[in-house]
Amino acid sequence: MRRILQLAILSALAVTISSAAPAAKIKNKASHQIAENADGGTAVLWQNPVDISSRNLFYGPGGKEHEPHGTFTFVEEDLDGTNPKIVVRDQDGVKWTVKLGGEARPETAASRLTWAVGYFANEDYFLPDLRVANMPPHLHRGQKLIAPDGSLHDVRLKRHLEHEKKAGTWSWGENRFQGTRELNGLRVMMALINNWDLTDENNAVYAGAQVRESEGTDNIYMTSDLGSTFGLGRLTWPMRKARGNLQTYSHSKFISKIRPEDVDFRVPTRPAFFFLATPREFFSKLQLRWIGKHVPRADAKWMGELLAQLSADQIRDAFRAAGYSPEEVEGFTRVVQDRTAELEDL
C-alpha cells in the first residue's frame, strides 16, 4: 500500500510539473521600466534608485514622518489572506492595516530591502506593542493574539495612502513586464529573501500613484505581501521554520544551478510533503517553482550590483526596524551580504 501511495504522489507531481513548465518560457525583451497602459496611462514596476547608498532602511519608503503614533481605534476586521488582520484609524484620521502573527517581522524587513533597490513597497512599520480602543469582544481570526485590554504585540502596520487605490492584482506568468530586466530582477529579489508564497493574489496594482520620474499618476505594480520570507524557503511545518527564522534562512541554498546564459535559484521550491493533506495548496505552490528558474545571468548580476550599494548598516537597519534581536540582525545581514556577493560573481 505504501508503494502504491508513493507512485500516486510521484505521478501527480510529474503532471503538475509538466503543466507548470510552459509558464517558465519567457522571452527576454528589451529592458524597460514603464509599460503603456491601454487607457493611455503608464504601468510602473521599478524606478531607478539613484540614492541607494543614502536610503533610510530603518523607516523605509514612508520615512520617519509617516511612522505610526498616537492613539488607535478599531475600524473593522480584514478577512483577506491567511493571517489575522484588523483595520484601525489613528488620531490624525489615517487608516492602517494591522497584521498579527508570524509574518509581521519578516514582511517589515523585506519591504525595506525590495524598496531599497527600486521596487515599490507598502509603507510598513513594526510595533512591539499596540493598544487599540473599541476592540470588539471577539474576532473571527487571531483572538488569542489580543490581550483582554485590547493590546497587541509584535504587529506590522501598513499605512493607507489617500492618493492610492488598489485596482487589482497582476500575474507572474502574464504581465506587461515579461522578459524585462526589471521583472527578472524582482524574481531574483524573491529568491534572495526566500519568498515562497508567490501566488498572484499577493501581487497588487495600485492606481493613482505619483512616481518621481513620471508626469501625472501611474499604476504601480507591487509584490504587496512579503510575509513568507527569511525562512526555509518553502511551505513547511512548523510554520516558525518557514518565515523570519535565522537558522533555517542561513542554512538554505540560494543559487542551485549556473549555466552560461542563465541561473536557477532554489526558491521557490516545493512545499513539504506534509501539505499533501491539503492538495490544492500543495500543488498551487508547486506550480510557482518556475519563477526562480532560468533567470538571465546578466539580470541576476545587475540585481547584485544594486544590492552591493547597500552598506552593512543599511541592511542591519532593515532588520532592526522589524524588531529582531541584535544577534538576529547580524545573522540576517550576513546572509544578505553573502547572497549579494554570489550575484555579483555571476
C-alpha positions as CSV (number, residue, x, y, z in Angstrom):
1,M,0.0,0.0,0.0
2,R,2.8,2.4,0.8
3,R,4.4,1.7,-2.5
4,I,1.2,2.5,-4.3
5,L,0.8,5.7,-2.4
6,Q,4.3,6.8,-3.3
7,L,3.7,6.1,-7.0
8,A,0.5,8.0,-6.9
9,I,2.3,11.0,-5.4
10,L,5.1,10.9,-7.9
11,S,2.6,10.7,-10.8
12,A,0.7,13.7,-9.5
13,L,4.0,15.6,-9.1
14,A,5.0,14.8,-12.7
15,V,1.7,16.0,-14.1
16,T,1.9,19.2,-12.1
17,I,5.5,19.9,-13.1
18,S,4.8,19.3,-16.7
19,S,1.8,21.6,-16.7
20,A,3.7,24.3,-15.0
21,A,6.7,24.1,-17.3
22,P,5.3,26.3,-20.2
23,A,5.0,29.2,-17.8
24,A,8.7,29.3,-17.4
25,K,9.4,30.0,-21.0
26,I,9.6,33.8,-21.0
27,K,11.3,35.5,-23.9
28,N,13.8,38.2,-23.0
29,K,12.6,41.6,-24.1
30,A,14.5,44.9,-24.3
31,S,14.8,46.4,-20.8
32,H,12.3,49.0,-19.8
33,Q,10.8,50.1,-16.6
34,I,7.5,51.6,-17.8
35,A,4.9,49.9,-20.0
36,E,2.0,51.7,-21.6
37,N,-1.5,51.0,-20.3
38,A,-4.4,50.5,-22.6
39,D,-6.1,53.6,-21.2
40,G,-3.1,55.8,-22.0
41,G,-1.6,55.8,-18.6
42,T,1.6,54.1,-17.5
43,A,2.3,50.9,-15.6
44,V,5.4,51.1,-13.4
45,L,7.2,48.1,-11.8
46,W,10.6,49.7,-10.9
47,Q,12.2,53.1,-10.8
48,N,15.9,53.8,-10.8
49,P,17.1,54.1,-7.2
50,V,19.7,56.7,-7.7
51,D,20.1,57.2,-3.9
52,I,20.6,53.6,-2.8
53,S,23.5,54.3,-0.5
54,S,21.6,57.1,1.3
55,R,18.2,55.4,1.7
56,N,17.0,55.0,5.2
57,L,16.1,51.4,5.7
58,F,15.1,51.8,9.3
59,Y,12.0,53.9,8.3
60,G,11.6,52.6,4.8
61,P,9.5,54.1,2.0
62,G,7.2,56.0,4.4
63,G,10.1,57.7,6.2
64,K,10.1,58.9,9.8
65,E,7.3,61.4,9.1
66,H,4.8,58.6,8.3
67,E,5.6,56.3,11.2
68,P,2.5,55.4,13.3
69,H,2.0,57.3,16.5
70,G,-0.7,58.4,19.0
71,T,-3.9,56.6,19.7
72,F,-5.6,54.0,17.5
73,T,-9.3,53.0,17.2
74,F,-10.7,49.8,15.7
75,V,-12.5,50.2,12.4
76,E,-13.1,46.6,11.1
77,E,-11.6,43.2,10.7
78,D,-9.8,42.4,7.4
79,L,-10.5,38.8,6.4
80,D,-8.4,38.8,3.3
81,G,-5.4,36.5,3.2
82,T,-4.4,33.8,5.7
83,N,-3.0,35.9,8.5
84,P,-5.3,37.7,11.0
85,K,-5.6,41.5,10.3
86,I,-7.6,44.4,11.5
87,V,-8.0,48.0,10.2
88,V,-7.5,50.8,12.6
89,R,-7.6,54.6,12.4
90,D,-5.1,56.8,14.2
91,Q,-5.7,60.2,15.9
92,D,-5.0,62.0,12.7
93,G,-7.6,60.1,10.7
94,V,-5.1,57.9,8.9
95,K,-6.1,54.3,8.3
96,W,-3.7,51.4,8.9
97,T,-4.0,47.6,8.4
98,V,-2.5,45.8,11.3
99,K,-1.2,42.3,10.6
100,L,-0.8,39.9,13.6
101,G,1.3,36.8,13.9
102,G,4.5,35.4,12.4
103,E,4.6,37.5,9.2
104,A,4.9,40.9,10.9
105,R,8.7,40.9,11.3
106,P,9.8,39.4,8.0
107,E,7.4,41.5,6.0
108,T,8.7,44.7,7.6
109,A,12.3,43.8,6.7
110,A,11.5,42.5,3.2
111,S,9.6,45.6,2.2
112,R,12.6,47.8,3.0
113,L,15.1,45.7,1.0
114,T,12.9,45.5,-2.1
115,W,12.2,49.2,-1.9
116,A,16.0,49.9,-1.5
117,V,16.7,48.5,-5.0
118,G,14.0,50.4,-6.8
119,Y,10.8,48.3,-6.4
120,F,7.7,49.7,-4.8
121,A,6.6,48.6,-1.3
122,N,3.9,49.5,1.1
123,E,4.7,51.8,4.0
124,D,5.1,49.1,6.7
125,Y,6.1,49.7,10.3
126,F,6.7,47.1,13.0
127,L,5.5,47.8,16.6
128,P,6.3,45.6,19.5
129,D,3.2,46.9,21.4
130,L,0.0,48.5,20.1
131,R,-3.1,49.5,22.1
132,V,-6.4,49.7,20.1
133,A,-9.5,51.2,21.5
134,N,-13.0,49.9,20.9
135,M,-11.9,46.4,20.1
136,P,-14.9,44.0,19.6
137,P,-15.3,41.2,22.2
138,H,-14.5,38.6,19.5
139,L,-12.7,38.4,16.2
140,H,-13.0,35.8,13.5
141,R,-9.2,35.3,13.5
142,G,-6.3,36.0,15.8
143,Q,-8.4,36.3,19.0
144,K,-5.7,34.6,21.1
145,L,-3.1,37.2,19.9
146,I,-5.1,40.1,21.5
147,A,-5.0,40.8,25.2
148,P,-8.2,41.5,27.2
149,D,-7.3,45.2,27.3
150,G,-7.1,45.4,23.5
151,S,-3.4,45.5,23.3
152,L,-1.5,43.7,20.6
153,H,2.2,42.6,20.4
154,D,4.6,42.3,17.6
155,V,2.5,43.6,14.8
156,R,3.0,45.2,11.4
157,L,1.1,48.4,10.4
158,K,0.6,49.2,6.8
159,R,-0.4,52.8,6.1
160,H,-3.3,53.5,3.7
161,L,-2.3,56.3,1.3
162,E,-5.1,58.7,0.3
163,H,-4.0,59.1,-3.3
164,E,-3.6,55.3,-4.0
165,K,-6.3,52.8,-4.6
166,K,-5.9,49.1,-5.2
167,A,-7.0,48.4,-8.7
168,G,-6.5,44.7,-8.8
169,T,-3.7,42.1,-8.9
170,W,-1.2,41.0,-11.5
171,S,0.2,37.6,-12.6
172,W,3.8,36.5,-12.6
173,G,3.1,34.5,-15.8
174,E,1.2,37.1,-17.7
175,N,2.0,40.8,-17.2
176,R,3.3,43.9,-19.0
177,F,6.9,43.4,-18.0
178,Q,7.5,39.8,-19.1
179,G,11.1,39.2,-20.1
180,T,12.4,42.6,-18.9
181,R,15.4,43.1,-16.7
182,E,13.2,44.7,-14.0
183,L,10.8,41.7,-13.7
184,N,13.8,39.3,-13.7
185,G,15.4,41.4,-11.0
186,L,12.3,41.1,-8.9
187,R,12.4,37.3,-9.4
188,V,16.0,37.5,-8.0
189,M,14.9,39.5,-5.0
190,M,12.2,37.0,-4.2
191,A,14.8,34.3,-4.2
192,L,17.2,36.4,-2.1
193,I,14.6,36.9,0.7
194,N,13.3,33.3,0.4
195,N,9.8,34.3,-0.5
196,W,7.9,31.0,-1.1
197,D,4.4,32.4,-1.3
198,L,4.4,33.9,-4.8
199,T,0.7,33.4,-5.6
200,D,-0.7,36.0,-7.9
201,E,-3.1,37.3,-5.2
202,N,-0.1,38.6,-3.4
203,N,0.7,41.0,-6.2
204,A,-1.2,44.3,-6.2
205,V,-1.7,47.1,-8.7
206,Y,-2.2,50.5,-7.2
207,A,-3.8,53.2,-9.3
208,G,-3.4,56.9,-8.8
209,A,0.1,56.9,-7.5
210,Q,2.7,59.6,-8.2
211,V,6.0,58.4,-9.4
212,R,9.1,60.6,-9.2
213,E,10.2,60.3,-12.8
214,S,6.7,60.4,-14.3
215,E,4.2,63.1,-15.0
216,G,0.8,62.6,-13.7
217,T,-0.4,59.4,-12.0
218,D,0.6,55.9,-12.7
219,N,-0.4,52.3,-12.0
220,I,2.2,50.8,-9.7
221,Y,2.8,47.0,-9.8
222,M,4.0,45.7,-6.5
223,T,4.6,42.4,-4.7
224,S,2.5,43.5,-1.7
225,D,2.6,40.5,0.6
226,L,6.1,39.7,1.7
227,G,5.4,38.0,5.0
228,S,6.5,34.5,3.9
229,T,10.2,35.4,3.8
230,F,13.5,34.9,5.5
231,G,12.9,31.3,6.5
232,L,13.4,27.9,4.9
233,G,12.2,29.0,1.5
234,R,9.2,26.7,1.3
235,L,5.9,26.0,2.9
236,T,6.8,23.7,5.8
237,W,5.7,22.7,9.3
238,P,6.0,24.0,11.9
239,M,5.5,27.4,10.3
240,R,8.1,29.1,12.5
241,K,10.7,27.5,10.2
242,A,9.1,29.0,7.1
243,R,9.4,32.7,7.8
244,G,11.5,35.0,9.9
245,N,13.8,32.2,11.1
246,L,17.5,33.0,11.0
247,Q,18.6,29.3,11.5
248,T,16.6,28.0,8.5
249,Y,17.3,31.0,6.4
250,S,21.1,30.9,6.9
251,H,21.2,27.1,6.1
252,S,19.0,27.3,3.0
253,K,20.6,27.2,-0.5
254,F,20.4,30.3,-2.7
255,I,21.7,29.5,-6.2
256,S,21.0,25.9,-7.3
257,K,22.5,25.9,-10.9
258,I,24.5,28.2,-13.1
259,R,24.5,27.9,-16.9
260,P,26.3,30.1,-19.5
261,E,23.2,32.3,-20.1
262,D,21.0,31.8,-17.1
263,V,20.8,30.7,-13.5
264,D,18.4,28.8,-11.3
265,F,17.5,29.8,-7.7
266,R,16.4,27.4,-5.0
267,V,13.4,29.4,-4.1
268,P,10.5,29.0,-4.5
269,T,10.7,25.3,-4.1
270,R,8.1,22.6,-3.4
271,P,6.2,22.6,-0.1
272,A,6.9,19.9,2.5
273,F,5.0,16.6,1.7
274,F,3.1,17.2,4.9
275,F,0.9,19.6,2.9
276,L,-0.3,16.9,0.6
277,A,-3.0,16.7,3.2
278,T,-4.2,20.0,1.6
279,P,-3.5,19.1,-2.1
280,R,-4.9,22.3,-3.5
281,E,-2.4,24.4,-1.6
282,F,0.4,21.9,-2.2
283,F,0.1,21.9,-5.9
284,S,-0.6,25.6,-6.3
285,K,2.7,26.3,-4.5
286,L,4.5,23.6,-6.6
287,Q,3.5,25.4,-9.8
288,L,5.4,28.5,-8.7
289,R,8.8,26.9,-9.0
290,W,9.4,28.3,-12.5
291,I,9.7,31.8,-11.1
292,G,13.1,31.0,-9.8
293,K,14.3,29.1,-12.9
294,H,16.2,30.3,-16.0
295,V,16.8,33.9,-14.9
296,P,19.3,35.5,-17.3
297,R,22.7,35.8,-15.6
298,A,23.1,39.4,-16.7
299,D,19.9,40.4,-15.0
300,A,20.8,38.5,-11.8
301,K,24.2,40.1,-11.7
302,W,22.6,43.5,-12.3
303,M,20.5,43.0,-9.2
304,G,23.6,42.0,-7.2
305,E,25.3,45.2,-8.3
306,L,22.3,47.2,-7.0
307,L,22.3,45.4,-3.7
308,A,26.0,45.8,-3.3
309,Q,25.5,49.6,-3.0
310,L,23.8,49.0,0.4
311,S,26.1,49.3,3.4
312,A,26.0,46.7,6.2
313,D,24.5,49.3,8.4
314,Q,21.6,49.9,6.0
315,I,20.9,46.2,5.8
316,R,21.1,46.0,9.6
317,D,18.5,48.8,9.8
318,A,16.0,46.9,7.8
319,F,16.1,44.1,10.3
320,R,16.3,46.4,13.3
321,A,13.1,48.0,12.1
322,A,11.5,44.6,12.2
323,G,12.2,44.1,15.8
324,Y,14.8,41.3,15.6
325,S,17.3,40.8,18.3
326,P,20.9,42.1,17.8
327,E,22.1,38.6,17.2
328,E,19.4,38.0,14.6
329,V,20.1,41.4,12.9
330,E,23.8,40.4,12.5
331,G,22.9,37.0,11.2
332,F,20.3,38.1,8.6
333,T,22.7,40.9,7.5
334,R,25.5,38.4,6.9
335,V,23.3,36.1,4.8
336,V,22.0,39.0,2.6
337,Q,25.6,40.2,2.1
338,D,26.8,36.7,1.2
339,R,24.0,36.2,-1.3
340,T,24.7,39.6,-2.8
341,A,28.3,38.6,-3.4
342,E,27.1,35.4,-5.1
343,L,25.1,37.5,-7.5
344,E,28.0,39.9,-8.2
345,D,30.2,36.9,-9.0
346,L,27.9,35.6,-11.8
